[in-house]
Amino acid sequence: MADDLGYGDLGCYGQELIETPNIDRLATEGIRFTQAYAGGPVCAASRSVLMTGQHNGHTAARDNIPHYPAYLKDSDITLAEVLKSAGYRCGGIGKWSLGDPGTEGRATAQGFDTWFGYLNQDHAHYYYPAYLDDDEGRLELPDNIERHTDYSHDLMTERALKFIRGAKEGPFFFYGAYTIPHFSAKSEDPTTYAVPSDAPYTDRDWDQASKNYAAMITRLDRDVGRILDLLDELGLTKNTLVVFTSDNGALPKAPPRFRSAGPLRGFKSSLYEGGIRVPFLARWPGTITAGSKSDEAIAFYDMLPTFAELSGAKIPENIDGISVVEALKGGRLSKPHAFFYWDYGHCRKRYDQAVRLGNWKGVRNGRDAAIELYDLASDLRETSNVATAHPDVVARIAEILETAAIPSARYPIGEIYRGKPLWQPPGPLARP
């Protein structure tokens, strides 16, 4: 899973300037979904939805702030815990977002046998950090304080390969929550993305931000290729389901030359399609037909019940997802979702909500705003608000908007977060 990779950032989704041959290979050898949705329009919310199988109005983390009240608790059931109950070894790298070291929400307390990378949401903004979280401890990277020597993405890839080699004898679940191409924290220009080299784009007649952004994505693609090659080497390819996706839409400041949102309106933090519709590829030779495409609508909260079905694990109660195994295999869902739901801004001045009902998409930007209505079948870019012409559809969506989100002590709707950042680095962190 990439971080802030847009729907249009991959060659198999229409990108013409950024090289992504290995990720595109997943589309050639598997299935490409055109209507797959993230859990939410920002990082923490989307990851919480993925892990719990609950949509944005029910899951633990519903925004990127505040951190601590929204961390996972022992009572939360995660995707990793479900797979572990079926005998799977579970490992992860990258950005967790759902619990700091020592909290109930840390990855190794939520079903993962091992985790390497960033437990804290804000810590993950540093590509040359002074340390990375390593299971219950830390890998210190003191050389990064004075100079850039250890690029976190490269270290995490090496750990990913190590995990797969070590888990090859039994069933395993690997969650690669990479931070590329999220912007770098504390950069003079946040659109200048941190990467060791801007190759292979060094000689392009582009601004530096564009070179770096493209180089980050191509670096991610390189390492997806390394993982696929390792599966081949170990003889695991035919018995392994590989999924590639992104946690939400592209950052609004992503270099405009790439048209990262593709044909969609909006970016990260928006509930228009560009903020929540994401690339989604799946490969499983012999089970998924190579070169296939699906327009079935699926969402992150479907992954928990889907993987539970495939592993033979019991599907937990009180989740919002459905198994989409039929869609993965190229078929139609016999019992599709009645609706999809997203929201954003539980602890901000403006609380936005969105619902997809068949091909209808309703968006309300603020509790007191009028509901906008779009027909995605004929208006993918959401340019024509047809709410006035379809009051019956608007009424149905309005009812869902009022009932889908359940307030909780962790995220009471309308309680605006006014504090300072809840996390401070425990020691020096190198400038990205």
C-alpha positions as CSV (number, residue, x, y, z in Angstrom):
1,M,0.0,0.0,0.0
2,A,1.4,3.4,-1.1
3,D,0.9,6.6,0.8
4,D,-0.9,9.4,-1.1
5,L,-0.5,7.8,-4.5
6,G,-3.2,9.1,-6.8
7,Y,-5.6,7.1,-9.0
8,G,-3.7,8.4,-12.0
9,D,-0.1,7.9,-10.9
10,L,0.4,4.4,-12.4
11,G,0.9,3.5,-16.0
12,C,-1.9,0.9,-15.9
13,Y,-4.2,3.7,-14.8
14,G,-3.2,6.1,-17.6
15,Q,0.0,7.7,-16.3
16,E,2.4,8.5,-19.2
17,L,5.4,10.2,-17.5
18,I,6.2,8.0,-14.5
19,E,7.7,4.6,-15.0
20,T,5.9,1.8,-13.1
21,P,6.6,-1.4,-15.0
22,N,6.5,-3.8,-12.0
23,I,3.3,-2.5,-10.6
24,D,1.8,-2.5,-14.1
25,R,2.9,-6.1,-14.3
26,L,0.4,-6.9,-11.6
27,A,-2.3,-5.5,-13.9
28,T,-1.1,-7.6,-16.8
29,E,-0.8,-10.7,-14.7
30,G,-3.9,-10.1,-12.6
31,I,-7.0,-7.9,-12.3
32,R,-7.3,-4.1,-12.3
33,F,-10.2,-2.6,-10.4
34,T,-11.6,0.7,-11.6
35,Q,-14.0,1.4,-8.7
36,A,-12.0,0.5,-5.6
37,Y,-12.2,2.9,-2.6
38,A,-9.9,3.7,0.3
39,G,-11.2,3.6,3.8
40,G,-11.1,7.4,4.1
41,P,-9.6,10.5,2.5
42,V,-6.6,10.7,4.9
43,C,-4.0,8.3,6.3
44,A,-5.0,7.2,9.8
45,A,-8.7,6.9,9.0
46,S,-8.1,4.8,5.9
47,R,-5.7,2.4,7.7
48,S,-8.1,2.0,10.6
49,V,-10.9,1.0,8.2
50,L,-8.5,-1.5,6.5
51,M,-7.6,-3.1,9.8
52,T,-11.0,-3.2,11.4
53,G,-13.4,-3.9,8.5
54,Q,-15.6,-1.0,9.7
55,H,-16.4,2.0,7.6
56,N,-15.3,5.6,8.4
57,G,-18.3,6.3,10.7
58,H,-17.7,3.2,12.9
59,T,-14.0,2.6,13.0
60,A,-11.6,3.7,15.8
61,A,-9.6,6.4,13.9
62,R,-11.7,8.7,11.8
63,D,-9.3,11.5,11.2
64,N,-5.5,12.2,11.5
65,I,-6.2,14.1,14.8
66,P,-6.2,13.7,17.7
67,H,-3.9,10.7,17.8
68,Y,-4.2,9.1,21.3
69,P,-8.0,8.9,21.8
70,A,-8.3,7.1,18.5
71,Y,-5.7,4.5,18.8
72,L,-6.8,0.9,18.6
73,K,-7.7,-0.8,21.9
74,D,-7.4,-4.4,23.0
75,S,-11.2,-4.8,22.3
76,D,-10.7,-3.9,18.6
77,I,-10.3,-6.9,16.2
78,T,-7.9,-6.4,13.4
79,L,-7.3,-8.1,10.1
80,A,-4.0,-9.4,11.4
81,E,-5.6,-10.9,14.5
82,V,-8.2,-12.6,12.3
83,L,-5.5,-14.1,10.0
84,K,-3.3,-15.1,13.0
85,S,-6.3,-17.1,14.4
86,A,-6.1,-19.1,11.1
87,G,-2.4,-19.9,11.6
88,Y,-0.9,-17.1,9.5
89,R,2.4,-15.5,10.5
90,C,1.8,-11.7,10.2
91,G,4.4,-9.1,9.5
92,G,4.3,-5.5,8.5
93,I,6.5,-2.6,7.6
94,G,5.9,1.1,7.1
95,K,3.4,3.5,8.6
96,W,1.0,2.0,11.2
97,S,-0.8,5.2,12.5
98,L,-3.0,3.2,15.0
99,G,-0.9,3.1,18.2
100,D,2.4,4.3,19.5
101,P,5.1,2.2,21.2
102,G,3.8,1.0,24.6
103,T,0.1,1.6,23.8
104,E,-2.6,-1.1,23.2
105,G,-2.8,0.0,19.6
106,R,0.8,-0.8,18.6
107,A,1.0,-3.3,15.7
108,T,2.6,-6.1,17.8
109,A,-0.4,-5.9,20.2
110,Q,-2.9,-6.0,17.3
111,G,-2.0,-9.3,15.7
112,F,1.3,-8.7,14.0
113,D,4.2,-10.9,15.0
114,T,6.6,-8.3,13.8
115,W,6.5,-4.7,12.7
116,F,9.3,-2.4,11.4
117,G,9.0,1.2,10.4
118,Y,6.8,4.0,11.9
119,L,4.2,3.3,14.6
120,N,3.4,7.0,14.9
121,Q,1.6,8.9,12.2
122,D,3.8,12.1,12.3
123,H,7.1,10.2,12.7
124,A,6.4,8.7,9.3
125,H,6.8,12.1,7.6
126,Y,10.6,11.7,8.0
127,Y,12.4,9.7,5.3
128,Y,15.8,10.1,7.2
129,P,14.7,9.5,10.8
130,A,17.0,9.1,13.8
131,Y,15.3,5.7,14.5
132,L,12.7,3.3,13.3
133,D,10.3,1.3,15.4
134,D,11.4,-2.4,15.5
135,D,8.9,-4.7,17.1
136,E,9.0,-3.7,20.8
137,G,12.2,-1.7,20.4
138,R,14.0,0.7,18.1
139,L,16.6,0.5,15.4
140,E,18.8,3.6,16.0
141,L,20.0,5.5,13.0
142,P,22.3,8.1,14.5
143,D,24.1,8.9,11.2
144,N,20.9,10.4,9.9
145,I,21.1,13.2,12.4
146,E,24.0,14.9,10.7
147,R,23.8,13.5,7.2
148,H,21.4,11.4,5.1
149,T,22.7,7.9,5.1
150,D,19.8,5.6,5.8
151,Y,16.7,6.1,3.7
152,S,13.8,4.5,5.5
153,H,12.0,3.1,2.5
154,D,15.1,1.1,1.5
155,L,15.5,-0.3,5.1
156,M,11.9,-1.3,5.1
157,T,12.1,-3.1,1.8
158,E,15.1,-5.2,3.1
159,R,13.0,-6.1,6.2
160,A,10.1,-7.0,4.0
161,L,12.3,-9.4,2.0
162,K,13.7,-10.9,5.2
163,F,10.2,-11.5,6.6
164,I,9.0,-13.3,3.4
165,R,12.0,-15.5,3.4
166,G,11.5,-16.4,7.0
167,A,7.8,-17.1,6.7
168,K,8.0,-19.1,3.4
169,E,7.3,-22.5,5.1
170,G,3.8,-21.6,6.3
171,P,0.9,-19.3,5.5
172,F,1.8,-15.7,6.0
173,F,0.3,-12.2,5.7
174,F,2.6,-9.4,4.8
175,Y,1.4,-5.8,5.0
176,G,3.7,-3.3,3.3
177,A,2.4,0.1,4.3
178,Y,5.1,2.1,2.5
179,T,5.3,5.9,3.0
180,I,6.1,6.8,-0.6
181,P,5.1,9.2,-2.2
182,H,4.0,11.2,0.9
183,F,5.7,14.6,1.2
184,S,8.6,15.1,3.6
185,A,8.1,16.9,6.9
186,K,9.9,20.2,7.6
187,S,11.0,20.6,4.1
188,E,11.5,24.2,2.8
189,D,9.1,23.2,0.1
190,P,6.7,20.4,1.1
191,T,6.3,19.5,-2.6
192,T,10.0,18.7,-2.8
193,Y,9.9,15.0,-1.9
194,A,12.8,13.4,-0.2
195,V,14.5,10.7,-2.2
196,P,18.2,9.6,-2.5
197,S,18.3,10.1,-6.2
198,D,16.0,11.7,-8.8
199,A,17.0,9.0,-11.4
200,P,15.8,8.0,-13.9
201,Y,14.4,11.5,-14.3
202,T,17.6,13.6,-13.7
203,D,17.8,14.8,-17.3
204,R,14.1,15.6,-17.7
205,D,13.2,19.3,-18.3
206,W,11.1,19.3,-15.1
207,D,11.1,21.2,-11.9
208,Q,12.9,19.4,-9.0
209,A,9.7,18.6,-7.2
210,S,8.4,16.7,-10.3
211,K,11.7,14.8,-10.6
212,N,11.7,13.7,-7.0
213,Y,8.0,12.8,-6.9
214,A,8.4,10.6,-10.0
215,A,11.6,9.1,-8.7
216,M,9.9,8.1,-5.4
217,I,7.1,6.3,-7.2
218,T,9.6,4.5,-9.5
219,R,11.6,3.5,-6.4
220,L,8.5,2.0,-4.9
221,D,7.9,0.2,-8.2
222,R,11.4,-1.2,-8.2
223,D,10.8,-2.7,-4.7
224,V,7.4,-4.1,-5.6
225,G,9.4,-5.9,-8.4
226,R,11.9,-7.2,-5.9
227,I,9.1,-8.7,-3.8
228,L,7.5,-10.3,-6.8
229,D,10.9,-11.7,-7.9
230,L,11.4,-13.1,-4.4
231,L,8.0,-14.9,-4.6
232,D,9.2,-16.4,-7.9
233,E,12.5,-17.4,-6.4
234,L,10.8,-19.1,-3.5
235,G,8.3,-20.9,-5.6
236,L,5.4,-19.1,-3.9
237,T,3.9,-17.1,-6.8
238,K,1.0,-19.4,-7.7
239,N,0.0,-19.8,-4.0
240,T,0.2,-16.1,-3.1
241,L,-2.4,-13.3,-3.5
242,V,-0.7,-10.0,-4.1
243,V,-2.7,-6.8,-3.7
244,F,-1.4,-3.3,-4.5
245,T,-3.3,-0.1,-3.6
246,S,-3.0,3.4,-2.0
247,D,-4.3,4.7,1.3
248,N,-6.1,7.7,-0.3
249,G,-5.9,10.1,-3.1
250,A,-2.9,12.2,-4.1
251,L,-1.9,15.3,-2.2
252,P,-3.4,18.5,-3.6
253,K,0.1,19.9,-4.1
254,A,1.3,16.8,-6.1
255,P,3.2,18.1,-9.2
256,P,0.5,19.1,-11.6
257,R,2.2,17.7,-14.7
258,F,1.4,14.2,-13.6
259,R,-2.4,14.7,-13.2
260,S,-2.2,12.4,-10.2
261,A,-6.0,12.3,-9.8
262,G,-6.4,11.1,-13.3
263,P,-10.0,11.8,-14.6
264,L,-11.3,12.4,-11.0
265,R,-12.2,15.5,-9.1
266,G,-10.5,16.2,-5.8
267,F,-7.5,15.1,-3.9
268,K,-6.5,13.8,-0.4
269,S,-8.8,15.2,2.3
270,S,-11.7,15.5,-0.1
271,L,-14.7,13.2,-0.4
272,Y,-15.0,13.6,-4.1
273,E,-13.7,10.6,-6.1
274,G,-10.1,11.9,-6.3
275,G,-9.8,11.8,-2.5
276,I,-11.1,8.2,-2.0
277,R,-11.0,6.2,-5.3
278,V,-7.7,4.5,-5.5
279,P,-5.7,2.1,-7.7
280,F,-6.3,-1.5,-6.7
281,L,-4.6,-4.4,-8.4
282,A,-4.7,-8.1,-7.4
283,R,-2.7,-11.0,-8.7
284,W,-3.1,-14.7,-8.0
285,P,-2.0,-16.9,-10.9
286,G,-4.4,-19.7,-11.6
287,T,-7.2,-18.1,-9.6
288,I,-7.4,-14.6,-11.0
289,T,-7.5,-14.3,-14.8
290,A,-4.5,-12.4,-16.2
291,G,-5.2,-9.1,-17.8
292,S,-8.7,-8.8,-16.4
293,K,-10.6,-5.7,-15.3
294,S,-13.4,-5.2,-12.9
295,D,-15.8,-2.3,-12.4
296,E,-17.3,-3.8,-9.2
297,A,-17.3,-1.3,-6.4
298,I,-15.3,-2.4,-3.4
299,A,-13.7,-0.7,-0.4
300,F,-11.0,-1.2,2.2
301,Y,-13.4,-2.5,4.8
302,D,-14.1,-5.4,2.5
303,M,-10.5,-6.7,2.9
304,L,-11.0,-8.2,6.4
305,P,-13.9,-10.5,5.5
306,T,-12.4,-11.3,2.1
307,F,-9.1,-12.4,3.6
308,A,-11.0,-14.2,6.4
309,E,-12.9,-16.2,3.8
310,L,-9.8,-17.1,1.9
311,S,-7.9,-18.2,5.0
312,G,-10.8,-20.1,6.5
313,A,-11.0,-17.8,9.5
314,K,-14.2,-16.7,11.2
315,I,-15.5,-13.4,10.1
316,P,-16.0,-11.1,13.1
317,E,-19.4,-9.6,13.9
318,N,-20.2,-5.9,13.8
319,I,-18.2,-5.1,10.7
320,D,-19.3,-3.2,7.6
321,G,-17.3,-5.1,5.0
322,I,-18.4,-7.9,2.8
323,S,-16.3,-10.6,1.2
324,V,-15.4,-9.7,-2.4
325,V,-13.8,-13.0,-3.4
326,E,-16.2,-13.2,-6.3
327,A,-15.0,-9.9,-7.6
328,L,-11.3,-10.8,-7.2
329,K,-12.0,-13.8,-9.4
330,G,-13.5,-11.6,-12.0
331,G,-17.2,-12.1,-11.3
332,R,-20.0,-10.0,-10.1
333,L,-20.9,-9.7,-6.4
334,S,-24.0,-11.7,-5.7
335,K,-24.8,-9.5,-2.7
336,P,-23.1,-6.1,-3.2
337,H,-23.1,-3.3,-0.7
338,A,-26.4,-1.4,-0.1
339,F,-24.3,1.7,0.1
340,F,-20.7,3.0,0.8
341,Y,-20.0,5.6,3.4
342,W,-17.1,8.0,4.2
343,D,-16.7,11.1,6.4
344,Y,-14.0,13.5,7.3
345,G,-13.5,16.2,10.0
346,H,-14.9,14.7,13.2
347,C,-12.5,17.0,15.1
348,R,-12.3,19.9,12.7
349,K,-14.4,23.0,12.0
350,R,-16.1,21.4,9.0
351,Y,-17.5,17.9,9.0
352,D,-17.9,16.4,5.6
353,Q,-19.8,13.2,4.6
354,A,-20.3,11.2,1.4
355,V,-22.4,8.2,0.3
356,R,-22.4,6.1,-2.8
357,L,-25.7,4.5,-3.5
358,G,-25.5,2.4,-6.7
359,N,-24.1,4.9,-9.3
360,W,-25.4,7.8,-7.2
361,K,-22.9,9.8,-5.2
362,G,-23.9,12.2,-2.5
363,V,-21.5,14.7,-0.9
364,R,-22.2,17.1,1.9
365,N,-19.4,19.5,2.7
366,G,-20.4,20.6,6.1
367,R,-23.3,19.7,8.4
368,D,-25.4,22.6,7.3
369,A,-24.5,22.4,3.6
370,A,-26.9,21.1,0.9
371,I,-26.3,17.6,-0.4
372,E,-24.7,17.5,-3.8
373,L,-25.7,14.6,-6.0
374,Y,-23.7,13.2,-8.9
375,D,-24.4,10.3,-11.3
376,L,-21.0,8.5,-11.5
377,A,-22.1,6.5,-14.5
378,S,-22.3,9.6,-16.7
379,D,-20.4,12.1,-14.7
380,L,-17.2,10.5,-13.3
381,R,-15.6,13.9,-12.7
382,E,-18.6,15.0,-10.5
383,T,-19.2,18.3,-12.4
384,S,-23.0,18.3,-12.7
385,N,-24.9,18.5,-9.4
386,V,-28.3,17.0,-10.2
387,A,-29.7,17.1,-6.6
388,T,-32.7,19.3,-7.7
389,A,-33.8,16.8,-10.3
390,H,-33.7,13.8,-8.0
391,P,-35.2,14.7,-4.6
392,D,-36.1,11.1,-3.8
393,V,-32.4,10.0,-4.1
394,V,-31.3,13.0,-2.1
395,A,-33.7,12.0,0.7
396,R,-32.4,8.5,0.8
397,I,-28.9,9.7,1.0
398,A,-29.8,12.2,3.7
399,E,-31.1,9.4,5.9
400,I,-27.9,7.5,5.5
401,L,-25.8,10.6,6.3
402,E,-27.8,11.0,9.6
403,T,-27.5,7.4,10.7
404,A,-24.3,5.9,9.3
405,A,-21.8,7.6,11.7
406,I,-22.1,6.5,15.3
407,P,-20.5,9.1,17.8
408,S,-18.0,7.6,20.2
409,A,-16.0,8.9,23.2
410,R,-13.0,8.6,20.9
411,Y,-14.4,10.7,18.2
412,P,-17.5,12.7,19.3
413,I,-18.9,14.5,16.3
414,G,-18.6,18.2,16.5
415,E,-15.9,18.3,19.2
416,I,-13.2,20.4,17.5
417,Y,-9.6,19.6,18.2
418,R,-7.8,22.8,19.2
419,G,-4.7,21.5,20.9
420,K,-1.1,21.4,19.8
421,P,0.3,18.3,18.1
422,L,0.0,15.4,20.5
423,W,3.3,13.8,19.6
424,Q,6.8,15.2,19.9
425,P,9.8,13.3,18.7
426,P,11.7,11.5,21.6
427,G,15.1,12.9,20.6
428,P,16.5,14.5,17.5
429,L,15.1,13.7,14.1
430,A,17.0,14.4,10.9
431,R,15.7,17.0,8.5
432,P,14.2,15.2,5.5
